[in-house]
Amino acid sequence: MKIAVIGSGYVGLVSGTCFSEFGHEVVCVDKDTGKIDALKAGKMPIYEPGLAGMVARNAEAGRLSFTTDLATAMDGAKAVFIAVGTPSRRGDGHADLQYVFAAADEIGDLIRDYTVVVTKSTVPVGTGAQIKDRLLKKLDADMFDVCSNPEFLREGAAIEDFMRPDRVVVGAETERAQAVLRELYRPLFLNETPVVFTNRETAEVIKYAANAFLATKISFINEMADLCEKVGADVQEVAKGIGLDKRIGGKFLHAGPGFGGSCFPKDTRALVHSADDAGVPMRIVRSVVEVNEARKLAMADKVKKAVGGDLKGKRVAVLGLTFKPNTDDMRESPSLDIIPALQKDGAEIHANDPKGMEEAKHLLENVTFHDDPYDTMKGADVLVIVTEWNQYRALDMERVKDLLAAPVIVDLRNIYGRADLAALGFDYTGIGR
């Protein structure tokens, strides 16, 4: 089957590439000429493990191509996916749907035969209905269907998540549209992957509900970490103790500096505002957002306390800038709040990240970046671990101690043990311990 994917960012590029791996003919479309030219040359606009090789393999086989011309991409396509960005709207936190609607309007001008229009972008409930209304102004109802097919891709593990998902959710209003989506995902049916067919609004809510629930687990365990620090408990043991309960589960119960990335922050905010619009206040989710925003700034206070309460003139070594490992994504990373807060208190920042430094250079001012983590530490008064990259999990601590001006470590990801580092003479601060 031929399909078109509008938007060659994270979701569009990964989804389109994986559909081509299934054997479909996929044309990825983007208005950014530079991005399309780079993709044609085999250069990836994002870092995602395994993606470059999969793109090259399917492009060479003729199943995957890139263009700026939507008309060419849609010629003969049975489905067209909208996978453009839906960032938080400046000032109010609602999802900004201008790119979604612009794509839908352009699609409406180009449909010649029955086509399934699929929203892959994360959108508030009711967006699919709005897209349908816009298309009905240009097309007869029997020329198209609008479906919701939300993505559940973890950055750093996106290919695995697409190829071997926990589930696939499809919101489709007609049997005709369901049949097209069934054919697209047929390889997963062979693996008995659960495929949830529902109406469009339900699929849209499922996406927001999933992200909000996971974000809630993160904010919950972070608040438990604060309690543990006050009463002498260990949040990692607490997380293990509750996570072994199958009703709760251990995933997303890792205390840290707060959640970031392209999904959880904007999606929780958007859910709060879209629910308010519907007259249904999301009190729990609103608290999750508030806890997370305060959490990031509280991490800077933790660093300040570790150096004796005064950061003025102190050299701070920061390891990890991206919001999580195995990605170059800096969007709403805790480091973007922590580092400016440290600088405001007079700290001099030196930083390292395996993949995120190029993007960080556009987002952070007056930071000295180092290609080697050990170089970052030279003469530093404190070492702060912000992102749990594997490269940081087995540092030579004797070397670290020699490089630091003071043996002080603030481990915001709990990747080291307090007792082990104390035995080496470090003043160690973790989270919730």
N, C-alpha and C positions, 0 to 999 in steps of 0.2 A: 504494500500500500504506500502511496505517496502522501507525505504530510509536510506542512510548512510550520515552522516555529518562529514566531515573531519575538525578537529579543535574544541576543546572544551573550547575555550575562550569565551569572552563575546557574540559575534554574534552567534557562533556555538552552544553554550550551550543553550542560550535563544531560538534560532530558533528551534533546535532539540526538546527541551522540549515542546514548543508550538505546533509543528507538532504532537507530541505524544498525546497532549491534544485533538487535532482534531480527534484522533482515529487511526492514522497511527502507524506502527511499525518503530521505529527509533533506529539506532545504532550510537552513537557518538564515534568518533575515535580521538585519540591523541597519539603522540609519547611519551609524558611525562607520564611515568609509575606512578610517584607519584600522578599526577593529576587524572589519571584514578582510581587508588586505592582509593583516597580520595572520588571521586564521587560515587564509588561503596559503600563506607561506609556512604554516605549521607552528606559528607562535601563539601561545595561549595567553589570553587576557587575564586569566586567574590561575592561581596555583591550586591544583586538586590532584592528589596522588592517583596515577594511572590514567589521567584524562588525556594527556598529550599523545600517548601511544594508541589509545582507542580512537582518537580523532584521526590520526595518521592512517591507521589500518582501514577505517571505513571510508575515508576520503579516497584512498588509493583504490579501494574496491568499487568506487563509484556510487556508494550508497549515501554519502554525506557530502553536502556542498554548502557554500556560503555566498550570499548575495545581498545587495542593498535594494534589489528590485522585487517588491512583494508580488507584482503581477506575474513575474516569471516563476516565483516560488509557488504560487497558488494554482498555476496552470496544471490541471489534472489532479490536484490534491483533494483527497476525500475529507481531510480534517486540517484545520489550521489552529495552532495553539497560540494563545496570548501569554507570553512569559516575560512581560516588561516589569519594570520596577513599580512598587507601590509604597514609596517612602512616607514617613509621617509628614502630614501637611504642616508647613511652618506656622507656628503660633497656636494651634489647637489640638494637635495630636491625632486628628482624623487621618485615615489613609488617603493619600493623594492619588486619585484615580484618573488623572488627566491623560496619562500615557495609555492606560487600558482603553479608555473611550476613544482616544485618537486612533488606536489600532483597530478597534471595532468599526469605526466609521470608514477607515480605509478598506477593511475587509468587505464591508457592505457594497462598496463601489466596484469590487472585483469578482464577486461570486457570479458564476454563470450556470453552474449545475449544483445539485444538492450538496451542501457542505456542512460538516459539523464544526462549529466554532467552540473551542474549548478554552476555558480560563485555567491556566496553570499558575498564574500569579495569585498571591494570597490577597483575597478581596473580602470586604465586609458582606454579610448576608444581604441579599437583594441586588447585588451587582449584576449577576447573571440576568435577572429580570430587566434591569435597566439596559443591558446590552441588547437583549431581545427587542425591547421597545425601539431602540435606535435603529436596529436592522430592519424592523417592520416598516419604517418610513421609506426604505429603499427597495425592499424585497417582499415577495409573497411568502406567506408562512411556510409553504411546502418546499421552499428553496433552502431552508437551513434549520438547524437546531442549535441551541446554546447549552453547553454542558459545563459542569464544574469538575475538575480533576486535580484536586490539590496535591502539592508535592510534600513529601516528608523526608527531605534529604538533609543529612547531617554534613556540614562542611568538614572535609577531611576523610569522610567515609561515604561520599555521595554515590559513587558508582556501585558500591556494594549495596547501598540502600535501594537504589533503583533496580538493580538486577535481581536482588533477593530481598524484596520488601516484606515487612510484617503484614502489610495489607495494601490494597489499592482501593481508593475511594472514587466512585464515579457518580456524580449527580446528573441524571439524564431524565428528560421528560417524556421521551418516546422510545418505543422498541427499536425504531430505525436508528436512532442515535446510539442506543445501547449496543446494537449489532456492530457498529463501526468501532466503538471502544473495545468491545470484546475481541475483535480481530486484531486491533493494535496490541493488546496485552495478551494475546493467545499464548506466547511462550511461557508466561507466568501461570496460566491455567494448567499447563502440563506439569508444573511443579506444585500444583495444588495450593498456590498462594491465595489467601482469602481475598476475594474481590467484593466490596460492599457497593451494591447498586442502590441508590436512594434518589430522592428528589434533589433538585439543584440547591435549594436553600439549606437542606440538611447537610449536604456536602460542604457548603461554605462555612457552616457553623462548626462542623467537625474539625476543620483545619484550625480555626481560632481556639476552639476548646482544647485541642491537643497541645498547642503551644502554651496556652495559658496554664494548663495543668502542670506541665513540665517546669515552667517558670515558677509556679507556686511551690513546687518541691524544692527548688533552689533557694528561694527566699525563706522558706520554712526552715531548712537546715542551717541557713546562715543566722537566723535568729536563735536557733538552738545553740549554735556555736558561741554566740554572745553570752548566753546563759551559762554554758559550760565554763567559759573563762572566769565568770564571777564565782561559781560554786565549786570549782575544782574537779569538774568532770572532763571527759575526753570526747569531743564531738565525733571523732572517727569511730569510736566504739559504740557511741549512741547510734550513729548511722548504720553500723553493722547490726546492732541489736534490733533496730526496727525494720531494717531492710530485709532481714531474713523472714519476716512475716510476708507471705506471698501476696497478701492483700495490699501491701505497700510497695515492696520491691526495692532493691538497692540502687537502681539507676537514678541519676540526678540528685543524689543525696551526698554530694561532695561539697563541703563548706569551702568558701573562697571569697574572692573580692567582688562578687556579683556577676550577673549574666550580661552578655553583650552580643554583638553580631548583628546580622541583617534581619533576623526574625523576631526573637523574643521581645526586645524592647519596643519595636514599632507595632508588633502584633498585639501585645498586651495593651498598649495605649489605644490602638484602634478599636479593640474589643470594648474597652471601657467607654469610649465615646460613641460607638455605634449602638451599644446597649442603652446608653443614656438617651440617644435619639429615639429608641424604641420604648422608652419609659420603664426600663428594667435595669436599675442600678447594679453594677457589678462590684459590690463592696469588697469581696475577697481579692479580686484581680486588681482593683484600684490600690489596695494595700500592698500587693505584690510589687506593683510599679514603684510605690513610694519607698518601700523597704530597699529595693534594689538601687534606687537613685541615691539614697542616703548611705548605702553600703560602700559605694566606691570612694566617697569622700572620707568615710571612717577609716579606710585603709591608710590614707595619708597620715591621719592622726596616730595610727599604730606605728608607722615608721618614725614619726617624730618622737614618740614616747621611747622607742628603742634606742635612740641616740641621746637620750637625756632631756628631751623636751625643747631643744633648740636646734633648728636646721640651718640657721644662718651661716653661710660659708661652708656647710658640710657638702662633701662629695658623695653622691648617692649612685650606686651601680644598679641598674635595672636590667634584669634578664627576662625577656618576653614582652612583646608589645601587642601582638594580635590577641583577639578575644579568646582564642583557643588554639591548641597546636594543630599542625598539619593543614594550615591555611595561611594565606597572606591577607586575609580580611581584617581590616582595622575598624570596621563600622561599629561604633558604640562600644569599643573595647574599654574595659576598666582603666587601662593605661592612659587613655585620653582624659580621664578625670583625675587620676592619681598623680601623674607627673606634673600637670599645671598646679595642683594644690601644693605639691612639694616645692615647686619653684616659687610659688607665692610666699612661702615661708623662708625663702632664701637659699634653697638647696641648688647645687650644681649637678645636673643630671648627665650621666653617661649610660648608654643603652645598647643592647644587642638583641637581635631577633633573627632566627634563621631565614625567614621569608618575608617579614613585614616591614623591614626598614625603609624600602623605597617609598612605600605608601606613607609610612610614619613621618618621613621627612616633609611631606606636604601638610601634615596635620599638627605637628609639634614644633614649637619654636625653641631655639637656644638649647638644643640637646646635642651632645656629642655622640655620634654613632660609631660603633666599633664592629668590625667583621668577626672578631674572635671574642668569645665570652670572657676569657681570662684577661684580655687587654682591657675589657670594660671595668674590671675590678681594681686595677692598679691604683693604689693610694686612696681607695674609697673608704669612707667612714662607716658605711653600711651597705650590705648586699641585699637587694629586694628581688624576690622571685615572683613575677606576676603571671607568667604563662608557663604551663607545665610541659614544655617541649622535652622530648626524650633526651636531647643533648644536655639538658640540665639535671637529669636525674642521677647521674653518676659522676659528678664533678670530683676532681682530685682535691679533697678538702684540706690536705696539708698545703698544697699549692695555693689554694684559695686563702688560707690563713696567712701565708707569707705575703700575698699580694695586697690584702686589705690593710688599711692603716689601723683599723680596729676590727677585732673578730666578732662582728655583729651581723647576724642574718635575720631578715624578716621573710619568712616563707609563707606567702599568701596562698599557696596551693597544697601545703602539707606533704610535700614530696620527700622530706627528710624527717628523721626521728629526732626528737628533742634530746633523748638520752645519749644517742650516738654522737651528736655534735657537741653536747655539753662535755662529754668525755675528752673531746679534742680541744676543749678550751674555748668554744664559741658561746657567745650570748645569743641564744636562739629564741625567736618569737614565731609561733605558728598561729593557726586559726582554730579557736575553740578548744585549746589544750592547756 
